[in-house]
């Protein structure tokens, strides 16, 4: 049986509408897009991915005679939500929704002279319902009906025939629910609400309910006041201990983190969630960031570029500057710049610009020549 209803699909909550008769996805803990964020691994994965993607600089280009030329960034890509919501906050919010629910929504409230969106006010997932009937799609937001052309809808994790993206939280509900259940158990255990803190055993006789109540009251009164509990040889006090199976249940909180990381496309070691004894080493930070970009963020970044390009006039297109992520350590960066200068793919002025330095003045060039001598030409340059 299909997990989704074909006629009506809700992206509101948290997980797809289950088909009639489908078994619930969780146990005693209800897993939604909100409650799932109580899971530290879910929060960390969403934060890391949204932090990195939302802070990539946005560049707009067009092709002129086959050459990519930078053009001014339109206002909607600087403050898409008006004066109060800049592009970083807008990208962060939408990326969190995309990664946890597979969809993000906004209402297009303003358009420019070309008819392109000039302002997009984001809405909460819980306020959105998406209906598809015979190929006609309508959006219900806050009780109002909107046409598709008035709604900004990005999606990821798509499957054929479904008008919304799949929700990772819906499919990770078992893993997340197990962790949250273990968390509730730990709170109940250590807060002494799930089980008694201790047991008083009368080793001499069988006691009545009245005698048990009196002994309990006397013991609790002495514990609260910090006094002494006085009893004869017939009473024995035994603090309660967690049995081995319950202890293993708590270990689920640790070993469930790598499982969550796989659902959200975020390496466990980057959120301090690697299982003890497992380690992945890289030669330098550049290699680690490159692996993260290629394997985990490359596709989401390309999808976002394609979506944001719809906010610009053809043939312009948007690129998120990945160089912000591929930061190199100072030594590697210096070697790379030196190699590019020597291979004639980067000028000295461009290299200085990478460090926000102005071009060399005539006085600075003369000082370099006085200290280190005039630069030597290669044989090819000498012949020329």
C-alpha positions, 0 to 999 in steps of 0.5 A: 500500500502506498505511503501517500494519498494520491489526491491530496498531499499535505506538506504541513506537518511533519510527515506524509499523510499515511494511507488508511490502515497504515501502521504509525511510524513511531512508538510512544513518542510523536515525531514531528518536524518540531519534536525531531529537533530535540534530537541533538543530531537532527539539530546539528545536521540541519544547523551545519548544512544551513549554516554552510549553504546560507553563507555562500556568497551569491553571484549572478552571471550571464554569458557574453560571447561564451564568456561568463560575465558578472552582473549586478545582483537583483534586490530580491537576492539581497533582501528577499523578505524585505528589510527585516529578512536578508538573504542569509536568514532567508536561505538558512530558514528555507534550507532547514525546511528543505532538509527536514521536510523536503519542502519550503514555501513562501507567498510572493507578495511583490513583483518587479517590472518584469513580472519576476518575484521581488519579495517572498514571505516565508510561511511555516510548514504547519500552515501549508496544505498542497492538493493535486487533483487531476494535475491541478495543484492548489496551495492552502496557506493559513486557510486561504487558497493560492494559485501555484504562480503566487507561491514559492515552492522549493522541494528536494528528495522527489519521486515520480508522481508526487508534487511535494518532496519527501520528508526525511523526518517522516522516514527517520521517525523510527530512529528519531523516536527511539532516541527520544524515547531513550531520552524520556526514559533517562529523564524519568530515571534520573528524575526518580519519576519513572521508578522508585528511588529506593525500596524498603523491605521488611525482612521479618513479617508481612506488613499491611498497607497501613504499616507500609504507608507509615514507613514510607511517610517516615522515610520520605520525611527524614530524607527531605529534611536531611535527618536520620531514618530510624528503624529496627532490624526488620527493615532493609533499605535497597537503592534501585539500580538500572538493570542491564537491558535498561542500560543498553537502552540508554546506549541507543542515544549514542549509537543512533546518531550515525543513523540520523546523520545518514538520513540528513546527509551529514557526516557524523564526525562533523557533528561530533557524533562518530561512534567511539573507536571509529575515526576518519583522517584527512591530510588537511582541512581542504580535503575534508571540506572538499569531500563534504562539498562533493558528497553531501552539499554539491547536489543541494547547492546545485538545486538551490542555484537552479531555483534562485536563477528563476528570480533573475531575468534570462539569460542570467543565472545564479551561482553560489560561491563554493570557494567560501567552503573550500577554505585552505590552511595558510601554507596550502593556500600560499603554495596554490597561489604561488603555483598559479602565478608561476603557471601564468593563470594568476597575476600578482595583482589578482593574488594580492586582491585575494588578501584584500591588498592593493596592487604594488606601487612603483616604490614597493616594486623598487624596494623588492628589486633592491632587496631581492634583485630584478625578477629573472625571465624564463628563456621563452620570455627572453627570446620574446 
